[in-house]
Amino acid sequence: MRAFIDRGAGPTALSFIVVTGLLLACTAQAEPLSLTEAQRLAVERDAGGEALRSESDAMRQMAVAAGQLPDPEGRIGAVNVPVDSWKFDREDMTMLEVGLMQRFPAGRSRQYARARYESDALGADAEALGRARSVRLEVERAWRELDYLELSLGLVAEESRWLTALAGGADAAYAAGVGESLGLLDARLMALELEERRLDLERERDGMLAELARWVGDAVRRERRAAPAPVRALDPVEALLERLQANPMLESLSHAREAALRQADLASEMYKPSFGLDVAYGFRSGPGMDGLSRPDMLTAMVTFDVPLFTRNRQDQEVGAARARARAADARRADALRELEAGLRAAHARALRLGEIVSLYERQAARLAGVSLDAALASYRAGEGSLADVVTLHHRMLDLHGREARARTDHALALAEIEYLAGELP
């Protein structure tokens, strides 16, 4: 940001600009924290997600390494040196030899090893995606619970103020001999209950703030912006069950099965021989028996495995890899049943809670307000009791609290559905 200052304006204008800049900076820092931003911060700060991403990177690097040929083996030494003289020019077969050997793994071993690590990497990617979904769900759960607790504290404060004012008027009327003692006692007992309720709500709020701080860190100290009501529509459960197949947990288990199958393929390749090419060059010195200089020697050999006894090695490795593939299949089937049960339960909760919220919106709050107005009118006319007014007001605020609880639970049920079968990454 550029600032153009008139040098002739004097120190007052400069001070004004500096103060304005500081105020703007403070305002930017004090920007309320939204649920979306909190979820983004939590995902970025999550050490578990970072560990899974690092594991994925490690598996991809291992895949590259597994697809390569083994390093060649070099050798250098003396061959056929006579021990009586230790001379290199006396015996015809004495030489200094330099050799190089390269191994070639059996069949398609390298391709299958690489594919196995790539499947492991994809599985770690899916786990990281599932972890991000889980973090967002936990942040939203803490956030909406905090919204509910703060709303409940506001309702308790409103009722406490109303009750204090009503009890003050009733106390004056009772002192004048025109009030009732039973209603006044009831109001004071209710005030005590409200104070206890306030302390319980503050305790729960402090605990939930600590839970939120686990995810967003120091950002929890910023002012929070209440989460908006969810706008996502509740899809039919059949459509959600179809989308469940894309759940990161199931994808991770599918990649684990694929990795086990590639391991089985790799084990099957061990029935084939692996080969090696060994080339050596021998340096000879001194004259031969014919008086001429001795020629150098070249040696080339092909080596290979002979996999004859496979019962206790190759057979066992193939059997173990196939057993791991069956285990991955079973884990995926079990996870699918668990996710389906959780999705059906969340869908049922969201459906019924949506109906309860609609019921509150249509008539419950209106009826409570009408009842309170009627009780107040009756009390002021000398026909009703103070206890009836206090009880009805308490019921009205309790109704608002139940409505807030229903809205919170409805939003959380929709968030759980999004976690299980959502389209977001």
MIROKE-128847 format. One record per residue (C-alpha): residue in three letters; z, y, x. Coordinates in nm, 2 decimals. Layout:
<nodes>
NODE  kolse       z       y       x
NODE    ALA       Z       Y       X
...
</nodes>
This chain:
<nodes>
NODE  kolse       z       y       x
NODE    MET    0.00    0.00    0.00
NODE    ARG   -0.10    0.34    0.14
NODE    ALA    0.10    0.65    0.09
NODE    PHE   -0.06    1.00    0.13
NODE    ILE    0.20    1.26    0.21
NODE    ASP    0.15    1.63    0.21
NODE    ARG    0.31    1.74    0.53
NODE    GLY    0.37    2.08    0.39
NODE    ALA    0.56    1.95    0.09
NODE    GLY    0.89    1.94    0.28
NODE    PRO    1.16    1.68    0.32
NODE    THR    1.23    1.67   -0.05
NODE    ALA    0.89    1.52   -0.14
NODE    LEU    0.92    1.28    0.15
NODE    SER    1.26    1.17    0.03
NODE    PHE    1.14    1.12   -0.32
NODE    ILE    0.85    0.90   -0.20
NODE    VAL    1.09    0.69    0.01
NODE    VAL    1.34    0.65   -0.27
NODE    THR    1.06    0.56   -0.52
NODE    GLY    0.93    0.30   -0.28
NODE    LEU    1.27    0.14   -0.24
NODE    LEU    1.32    0.14   -0.62
NODE    LEU    0.98   -0.03   -0.66
NODE    ALA    1.08   -0.29   -0.40
NODE    CYS    1.41   -0.36   -0.57
NODE    THR    1.24   -0.39   -0.91
NODE    ALA    0.99   -0.64   -0.76
NODE    GLN    1.28   -0.84   -0.62
NODE    ALA    1.46   -0.83   -0.95
NODE    GLU    1.17   -0.97   -1.14
NODE    PRO    1.31   -1.22   -1.39
NODE    LEU    1.26   -1.58   -1.30
NODE    SER    1.04   -1.78   -1.54
NODE    LEU    1.04   -2.15   -1.61
NODE    THR    0.69   -2.19   -1.47
NODE    GLU    0.78   -2.01   -1.15
NODE    ALA    1.10   -2.21   -1.12
NODE    GLN    0.91   -2.54   -1.16
NODE    ARG    0.66   -2.43   -0.89
NODE    LEU    0.94   -2.34   -0.65
NODE    ALA    1.12   -2.67   -0.72
NODE    VAL    0.80   -2.87   -0.64
NODE    GLU    0.74   -2.67   -0.32
NODE    ARG    1.11   -2.72   -0.21
NODE    ASP    1.14   -3.08   -0.30
NODE    ALA    1.21   -3.29    0.01
NODE    GLY    1.13   -3.61   -0.16
NODE    GLY    0.78   -3.50   -0.24
NODE    GLU    0.73   -3.38    0.11
NODE    ALA    0.84   -3.72    0.24
NODE    LEU    0.59   -3.90    0.02
NODE    ARG    0.31   -3.67    0.13
NODE    SER    0.40   -3.73    0.49
NODE    GLU    0.40   -4.11    0.43
NODE    SER    0.05   -4.08    0.28
NODE    ASP   -0.07   -3.89    0.59
NODE    ALA    0.08   -4.16    0.81
NODE    MET   -0.09   -4.44    0.61
NODE    ARG   -0.43   -4.26    0.64
NODE    GLN   -0.39   -4.23    1.01
NODE    MET   -0.29   -4.60    1.03
NODE    ALA   -0.60   -4.68    0.83
NODE    VAL   -0.82   -4.51    1.09
NODE    ALA   -0.64   -4.69    1.38
NODE    ALA   -0.66   -5.03    1.20
NODE    GLY   -1.04   -5.00    1.17
NODE    GLN   -1.09   -4.98    1.54
NODE    LEU   -1.16   -5.24    1.80
NODE    PRO   -0.86   -5.34    2.02
NODE    ASP   -0.83   -5.16    2.35
NODE    PRO   -1.02   -5.34    2.63
NODE    GLU   -0.82   -5.52    2.89
NODE    GLY   -0.89   -5.46    3.26
NODE    ARG   -0.79   -5.67    3.55
NODE    ILE   -0.81   -5.64    3.93
NODE    GLY   -0.69   -5.89    4.19
NODE    ALA   -0.76   -6.13    4.47
NODE    VAL   -0.92   -6.47    4.41
NODE    ASN   -0.89   -6.78    4.64
NODE    VAL   -0.71   -6.61    4.93
NODE    PRO   -0.62   -6.87    5.20
NODE    VAL   -0.25   -6.88    5.25
NODE    ASP   -0.27   -6.98    5.61
NODE    SER   -0.45   -6.67    5.73
NODE    TRP   -0.44   -6.43    5.44
NODE    LYS   -0.79   -6.31    5.54
NODE    PHE   -1.06   -6.22    5.29
NODE    ASP   -1.36   -6.30    5.52
NODE    ARG   -1.29   -6.65    5.63
NODE    GLU   -1.33   -6.87    5.31
NODE    ASP   -1.65   -6.87    5.11
NODE    MET   -1.48   -6.82    4.77
NODE    THR   -1.23   -6.55    4.87
NODE    MET   -1.30   -6.22    4.69
NODE    LEU   -1.16   -5.91    4.53
NODE    GLU   -1.23   -5.92    4.16
NODE    VAL   -1.25   -5.65    3.90
NODE    GLY   -1.28   -5.75    3.54
NODE    LEU   -1.29   -5.62    3.18
NODE    MET   -1.23   -5.81    2.86
NODE    GLN   -1.29   -5.69    2.50
NODE    ARG   -1.15   -5.87    2.20
NODE    PHE   -1.33   -5.88    1.86
NODE    PRO   -1.10   -5.96    1.56
NODE    ALA   -1.20   -6.24    1.33
NODE    GLY   -1.46   -6.17    1.06
NODE    ARG   -1.39   -5.85    0.86
NODE    SER   -1.03   -5.82    0.96
NODE    ARG   -1.07   -5.45    1.06
NODE    GLN   -1.23   -5.35    0.73
NODE    TYR   -0.96   -5.53    0.53
NODE    ALA   -0.68   -5.38    0.74
NODE    ARG   -0.82   -5.03    0.69
NODE    ALA   -0.85   -5.09    0.32
NODE    ARG   -0.49   -5.20    0.29
NODE    TYR   -0.36   -4.89    0.46
NODE    GLU   -0.59   -4.67    0.24
NODE    SER   -0.44   -4.84   -0.07
NODE    ASP   -0.09   -4.77    0.06
NODE    ALA   -0.19   -4.40    0.11
NODE    LEU   -0.32   -4.38   -0.24
NODE    GLY    0.00   -4.53   -0.37
NODE    ALA    0.20   -4.27   -0.18
NODE    ASP   -0.02   -4.00   -0.33
NODE    ALA    0.05   -4.13   -0.68
NODE    GLU    0.43   -4.15   -0.61
NODE    ALA    0.42   -3.79   -0.49
NODE    LEU    0.24   -3.69   -0.81
NODE    GLY    0.50   -3.87   -1.01
NODE    ARG    0.78   -3.71   -0.81
NODE    ALA    0.63   -3.36   -0.89
NODE    ARG    0.62   -3.45   -1.26
NODE    SER    0.98   -3.57   -1.25
NODE    VAL    1.10   -3.25   -1.07
NODE    ARG    0.92   -3.03   -1.33
NODE    LEU    1.09   -3.23   -1.61
NODE    GLU    1.44   -3.20   -1.45
NODE    VAL    1.39   -2.82   -1.40
NODE    GLU    1.28   -2.78   -1.76
NODE    ARG    1.57   -2.98   -1.88
NODE    ALA    1.82   -2.77   -1.69
NODE    TRP    1.64   -2.45   -1.79
NODE    ARG    1.63   -2.52   -2.17
NODE    GLU    1.99   -2.64   -2.16
NODE    LEU    2.09   -2.31   -2.00
NODE    ASP    1.90   -2.12   -2.27
NODE    TYR    2.09   -2.32   -2.53
NODE    LEU    2.42   -2.26   -2.37
NODE    GLU    2.36   -1.89   -2.33
NODE    LEU    2.25   -1.86   -2.69
NODE    SER    2.56   -2.05   -2.80
NODE    LEU    2.78   -1.82   -2.60
NODE    GLY    2.61   -1.53   -2.77
NODE    LEU    2.69   -1.68   -3.11
NODE    VAL    3.05   -1.74   -3.01
NODE    ALA    3.08   -1.38   -2.89
NODE    GLU    2.93   -1.26   -3.22
NODE    GLU    3.16   -1.47   -3.43
NODE    SER    3.46   -1.36   -3.22
NODE    ARG    3.38   -0.99   -3.27
NODE    TRP    3.33   -1.04   -3.64
NODE    LEU    3.64   -1.24   -3.68
NODE    THR    3.85   -0.99   -3.48
NODE    ALA    3.72   -0.70   -3.71
NODE    LEU    3.79   -0.91   -4.02
NODE    ALA    4.13   -1.02   -3.91
NODE    GLY    4.22   -0.65   -3.82
NODE    GLY    4.13   -0.54   -4.17
NODE    ALA    4.32   -0.83   -4.33
NODE    ASP    4.62   -0.77   -4.11
NODE    ALA    4.64   -0.41   -4.23
NODE    ALA    4.60   -0.52   -4.59
NODE    TYR    4.87   -0.78   -4.55
NODE    ALA    5.10   -0.52   -4.40
NODE    ALA    5.04   -0.31   -4.71
NODE    GLY    5.13   -0.60   -4.93
NODE    VAL    4.78   -0.65   -5.08
NODE    GLY    4.65   -0.93   -4.85
NODE    GLU    4.71   -1.30   -4.81
NODE    SER    4.89   -1.47   -4.53
NODE    LEU    4.71   -1.81   -4.54
NODE    GLY    4.36   -1.66   -4.49
NODE    LEU    4.50   -1.44   -4.20
NODE    LEU    4.65   -1.75   -4.03
NODE    ASP    4.32   -1.94   -4.08
NODE    ALA    4.13   -1.65   -3.91
NODE    ARG    4.37   -1.65   -3.61
NODE    LEU    4.35   -2.02   -3.57
NODE    MET    3.97   -2.00   -3.57
NODE    ALA    3.98   -1.72   -3.31
NODE    LEU    4.18   -1.96   -3.09
NODE    GLU    3.92   -2.23   -3.14
NODE    LEU    3.64   -1.99   -3.05
NODE    GLU    3.81   -1.90   -2.73
NODE    GLU    3.84   -2.27   -2.64
NODE    ARG    3.47   -2.31   -2.73
NODE    ARG    3.37   -2.02   -2.51
NODE    LEU    3.55   -2.17   -2.21
NODE    ASP    3.39   -2.51   -2.26
NODE    LEU    3.04   -2.35   -2.29
NODE    GLU    3.10   -2.15   -1.97
NODE    ARG    3.20   -2.46   -1.79
NODE    GLU    2.89   -2.64   -1.90
NODE    ARG    2.68   -2.34   -1.81
NODE    ASP    2.82   -2.32   -1.45
NODE    GLY    2.75   -2.69   -1.41
NODE    MET    2.39   -2.66   -1.53
NODE    LEU    2.34   -2.36   -1.30
NODE    ALA    2.45   -2.57   -1.01
NODE    GLU    2.20   -2.84   -1.11
NODE    LEU    1.93   -2.58   -1.13
NODE    ALA    2.02   -2.44   -0.79
NODE    ARG    1.96   -2.79   -0.64
NODE    TRP    1.59   -2.74   -0.73
NODE    VAL    1.53   -2.37   -0.69
NODE    GLY    1.78   -2.27   -0.42
NODE    ASP    1.88   -1.90   -0.40
NODE    ALA    1.63   -1.81   -0.67
NODE    VAL    1.90   -1.93   -0.92
NODE    ARG    2.08   -1.60   -0.87
NODE    ARG    1.79   -1.40   -1.02
NODE    GLU    1.79   -1.31   -1.38
NODE    ARG    1.63   -1.58   -1.59
NODE    ARG    1.37   -1.53   -1.85
NODE    ALA    1.42   -1.76   -2.15
NODE    ALA    1.17   -2.04   -2.18
NODE    PRO    0.91   -1.99   -2.46
NODE    ALA    0.89   -2.23   -2.75
NODE    PRO    0.65   -2.52   -2.66
NODE    VAL    0.30   -2.47   -2.80
NODE    ARG    0.17   -2.82   -2.72
NODE    ALA    0.09   -3.01   -3.03
NODE    LEU    0.23   -3.36   -3.09
NODE    ASP   -0.06   -3.60   -3.05
NODE    PRO   -0.06   -3.94   -3.23
NODE    VAL    0.14   -4.20   -3.05
NODE    GLU   -0.17   -4.42   -3.02
NODE    ALA   -0.36   -4.15   -2.82
NODE    LEU   -0.05   -4.10   -2.60
NODE    LEU   -0.03   -4.47   -2.53
NODE    GLU   -0.39   -4.47   -2.41
NODE    ARG   -0.32   -4.18   -2.17
NODE    LEU   -0.01   -4.36   -2.04
NODE    GLN   -0.24   -4.57   -1.82
NODE    ALA   -0.29   -4.26   -1.60
NODE    ASN    0.08   -4.23   -1.54
NODE    PRO    0.15   -4.19   -1.16
NODE    MET    0.40   -4.47   -1.16
NODE    LEU    0.15   -4.72   -1.30
NODE    GLU   -0.12   -4.59   -1.06
NODE    SER    0.12   -4.64   -0.76
NODE    LEU    0.19   -5.00   -0.87
NODE    SER   -0.19   -5.06   -0.91
NODE    HIS   -0.25   -4.94   -0.56
NODE    ALA    0.04   -5.16   -0.44
NODE    ARG   -0.14   -5.46   -0.60
NODE    GLU   -0.47   -5.35   -0.44
NODE    ALA   -0.29   -5.33   -0.10
NODE    ALA   -0.15   -5.68   -0.15
NODE    LEU   -0.50   -5.82   -0.23
NODE    ARG   -0.64   -5.66    0.08
NODE    GLN   -0.36   -5.82    0.28
NODE    ALA   -0.46   -6.15    0.13
NODE    ASP   -0.82   -6.10    0.23
NODE    LEU   -0.70   -6.01    0.58
NODE    ALA   -0.50   -6.33    0.60
NODE    SER   -0.80   -6.53    0.48
NODE    GLU   -1.00   -6.39    0.77
NODE    MET   -0.76   -6.56    1.01
NODE    TYR   -0.92   -6.89    0.93
NODE    LYS   -1.22   -6.76    1.13
NODE    PRO   -1.21   -6.74    1.51
NODE    SER   -1.17   -6.42    1.69
NODE    PHE   -1.39   -6.36    2.00
NODE    GLY   -1.35   -6.20    2.34
NODE    LEU   -1.60   -6.10    2.60
NODE    ASP   -1.48   -6.13    2.96
NODE    VAL   -1.69   -5.98    3.25
NODE    ALA   -1.57   -5.97    3.61
NODE    TYR   -1.73   -5.86    3.94
NODE    GLY   -1.61   -6.02    4.27
NODE    PHE   -1.65   -5.84    4.60
NODE    ARG   -1.68   -6.07    4.90
NODE    SER   -1.68   -5.97    5.27
NODE    GLY   -1.77   -6.13    5.60
NODE    PRO   -2.06   -6.37    5.69
NODE    GLY   -2.11   -6.70    5.52
NODE    MET   -2.15   -7.04    5.68
NODE    ASP   -2.52   -6.95    5.76
NODE    GLY   -2.42   -6.64    5.93
NODE    LEU   -2.55   -6.41    5.66
NODE    SER   -2.34   -6.17    5.46
NODE    ARG   -2.19   -6.32    5.15
NODE    PRO   -2.32   -6.19    4.82
NODE    ASP   -2.09   -6.05    4.55
NODE    MET   -2.01   -6.27    4.24
NODE    LEU   -2.05   -6.19    3.87
NODE    THR   -1.86   -6.38    3.61
NODE    ALA   -1.91   -6.35    3.23
NODE    MET   -1.73   -6.56    2.97
NODE    VAL   -1.69   -6.57    2.60
NODE    THR   -1.35   -6.67    2.46
NODE    PHE   -1.26   -6.76    2.10
NODE    ASP   -0.97   -6.88    1.90
NODE    VAL   -0.97   -7.24    1.76
NODE    PRO   -0.78   -7.21    1.43
NODE    LEU   -0.72   -7.59    1.37
NODE    PHE   -0.36   -7.59    1.28
NODE    THR   -0.35   -7.36    0.98
NODE    ARG   -0.08   -7.52    0.76
NODE    ASN    0.21   -7.34    0.90
NODE    ARG    0.04   -7.01    0.98
NODE    GLN   -0.28   -6.91    0.80
NODE    ASP   -0.19   -7.10    0.48
NODE    GLN    0.15   -6.94    0.47
NODE    GLU    0.02   -6.59    0.53
NODE    VAL   -0.24   -6.62    0.26
NODE    GLY    0.02   -6.76    0.02
NODE    ALA    0.27   -6.48    0.09
NODE    ALA    0.00   -6.21    0.04
NODE    ARG   -0.10   -6.36   -0.29
NODE    ALA    0.26   -6.38   -0.40
NODE    ARG    0.30   -6.01   -0.32
NODE    ALA    0.00   -5.94   -0.54
NODE    ARG    0.15   -6.14   -0.83
NODE    ALA    0.48   -5.95   -0.78
NODE    ALA    0.29   -5.62   -0.80
NODE    ASP    0.12   -5.73   -1.12
NODE    ALA    0.46   -5.82   -1.27
NODE    ARG    0.62   -5.49   -1.16
NODE    ARG    0.33   -5.30   -1.32
NODE    ALA    0.35   -5.50   -1.64
NODE    ASP    0.73   -5.44   -1.66
NODE    ALA    0.69   -5.07   -1.58
NODE    LEU    0.42   -5.03   -1.85
NODE    ARG    0.65   -5.19   -2.11
NODE    GLU    0.93   -4.96   -2.01
NODE    LEU    0.71   -4.65   -2.02
NODE    GLU    0.57   -4.75   -2.36
NODE    ALA    0.92   -4.79   -2.50
NODE    GLY    1.03   -4.45   -2.36
NODE    LEU    0.71   -4.28   -2.49
NODE    ARG    0.76   -4.42   -2.84
NODE    ALA    1.13   -4.31   -2.84
NODE    ALA    1.04   -3.96   -2.72
NODE    HIS    0.76   -3.94   -2.98
NODE    ALA    0.99   -4.04   -3.26
NODE    ARG    1.25   -3.79   -3.14
NODE    ALA    0.99   -3.51   -3.12
NODE    LEU    0.86   -3.59   -3.47
NODE    ARG    1.20   -3.59   -3.64
NODE    LEU    1.33   -3.29   -3.45
NODE    GLY    1.02   -3.10   -3.54
NODE    GLU    1.09   -3.17   -3.91
NODE    ILE    1.45   -3.06   -3.86
NODE    VAL    1.33   -2.73   -3.70
NODE    SER    1.09   -2.68   -3.99
NODE    LEU    1.38   -2.74   -4.23
NODE    TYR    1.59   -2.47   -4.07
NODE    GLU    1.30   -2.23   -4.06
NODE    ARG    1.22   -2.28   -4.43
NODE    GLN    1.56   -2.25   -4.60
NODE    ALA    1.88   -2.34   -4.42
NODE    ALA    1.94   -2.00   -4.25
NODE    ARG    1.85   -1.81   -4.57
NODE    LEU    2.09   -2.01   -4.78
NODE    ALA    2.37   -1.96   -4.53
NODE    GLY    2.32   -1.58   -4.53
NODE    VAL    2.31   -1.57   -4.92
NODE    SER    2.63   -1.77   -4.93
NODE    LEU    2.81   -1.54   -4.69
NODE    ASP    2.70   -1.23   -4.88
NODE    ALA    2.83   -1.38   -5.20
NODE    ALA    3.16   -1.47   -5.04
NODE    LEU    3.21   -1.12   -4.90
NODE    ALA    3.13   -0.96   -5.23
NODE    SER    3.38   -1.19   -5.41
NODE    TYR    3.65   -1.12   -5.15
NODE    ARG    3.60   -0.74   -5.17
NODE    ALA    3.62   -0.76   -5.55
NODE    GLY    3.95   -0.94   -5.52
NODE    GLU    3.81   -1.26   -5.67
NODE    GLY    3.77   -1.47   -5.35
NODE    SER    3.99   -1.55   -5.06
NODE    LEU    3.97   -1.45   -4.69
NODE    ALA    3.97   -1.82   -4.59
NODE    ASP    3.64   -1.87   -4.79
NODE    VAL    3.48   -1.58   -4.61
NODE    VAL    3.59   -1.70   -4.27
NODE    THR    3.48   -2.06   -4.34
NODE    LEU    3.14   -1.96   -4.46
NODE    HIS    3.08   -1.73   -4.17
NODE    HIS    3.18   -2.01   -3.93
NODE    ARG    2.94   -2.24   -4.11
NODE    MET    2.66   -1.99   -4.08
NODE    LEU    2.70   -1.95   -3.71
NODE    ASP    2.74   -2.33   -3.67
NODE    LEU    2.41   -2.37   -3.86
NODE    HIS    2.25   -2.13   -3.61
NODE    GLY    2.40   -2.34   -3.33
NODE    ARG    2.26   -2.66   -3.47
NODE    GLU    1.92   -2.50   -3.51
NODE    ALA    1.93   -2.40   -3.15
NODE    ARG    2.03   -2.75   -3.05
NODE    ALA    1.75   -2.90   -3.25
NODE    ARG    1.49   -2.66   -3.10
NODE    THR    1.62   -2.74   -2.75
NODE    ASP    1.60   -3.12   -2.81
NODE    HIS    1.26   -3.08   -2.96
NODE    ALA    1.13   -2.90   -2.66
NODE    LEU    1.29   -3.15   -2.42
NODE    ALA    1.13   -3.44   -2.62
NODE    LEU    0.79   -3.28   -2.58
NODE    ALA    0.86   -3.22   -2.21
NODE    GLU    0.94   -3.59   -2.17
NODE    ILE    0.61   -3.69   -2.35
NODE    GLU    0.43   -3.46   -2.11
NODE    TYR    0.60   -3.63   -1.82
NODE    LEU    0.51   -3.98   -1.94
NODE    ALA    0.16   -3.92   -2.08
NODE    GLY    0.06   -3.57   -1.99
NODE    GLU   -0.26   -3.45   -1.85
NODE    LEU   -0.10   -3.21   -1.60
NODE    PRO   -0.09   -3.32   -1.23
</nodes>
